[in-house]
């Protein structure tokens, strides 16, 4: 599996979350939503350059700024 920052994952791609960000408040918010390493995320939409990522994890949809997503590693699912 290829590992990359979540911020670089292509639109429409399903990826597996490798790690949560080191940023405490963001990490805590993601954990509260049930997002943990090993979760499958789908990149639904990508905003304009420097914009936001629209993501899903199961039935949960959420958005992250690109700089936040850059703190999280994912592996591509084949």
N, C-alpha and C positions, 0 to 999 in steps of 0.2 A: 504494500500500500504506500502511496505517495503522501508525504506529510507537507502541509503548507499552512500559512496563517489563514484563519477564517475569512479575513478581509479579501483574500485572493481567490476564494472558491467561486467557480463560475455559476451564473444564474441557472436554475433548474437542476443543479447537482445535489445529490444526497451525500453527506459527509458524516464521519464519526468524530465526535468531539474527543480530543486527546487530553486537553487540560483547560482549566478555568483560569481567568486572568488573576494576576497577583493583587490587583486593585481590590482592597477589602470591600467597599460598598457595592461595587459591581459584582464581585464574586458572590457576596451574600444575597444580592437581588436574584441572580441566576439560580443559586441553590434554592431560594424560596419558591421559585417557579418550577422546581423539580429538574432543572438542567444540571447534569453531572457528566464527568468524563465517561465515555462509552455511549452517550446518547446519540441518536441519529438526528441530524439537522438537515433541513432542506433550504437552500437559498431560493426564495420565491422571486425576489426582485432586488435589483441593485440600483441605488440612486445615482444621480450624475456624479462625475468624478469628485471624490471627497465627501460624498453624500452618505446616506444610510443604507443598511442592508435590512431587507424584510425577510425574516426567517421563520421557519416552523419547526416544532419538535412535537410530533404526534398531532394532537388537536390544538395545541397552543401555538399562536402566532405572536411574534414580538419583533421589535426593531432594535438595532444597535448602530451606533455611529461607527464609521470605518476605523477610527483610531482605537475604539474599544475592541472591535473584532480582530484587529491586528495583534492583540495581546493573547489570543486564543489559537492554539494549534488544532488542526483537524487532519484526518486522513481520508483520502478519497475512497469511496466504495465502488468497486467494479461491478 
